[in-house]
């Protein structure tokens, strides 16, 4: 499994709805609200045989209320 972090910017007033929808899909390992430019950050484990872009697009990025995402790939845990 490959670990990626996905940050979500939500439309005003939609953060809790987006968070509930993300959680309901049972795709993320962890989900946090954050301060700064983005409203949420999720830790996602992607199966090795899956394309990261397709995996995230098909499972998360169609949620209503998301205005922008940034995905950070990881290489090594310390």
Beta strands, then each sheet from edge to edge (+ up, - down):
strand 1: 2-10
strand 2: 28-33
strand 3: 40-46
strand 4: 66-73
sheet 1: 2+ 3- 1+ 4-
end
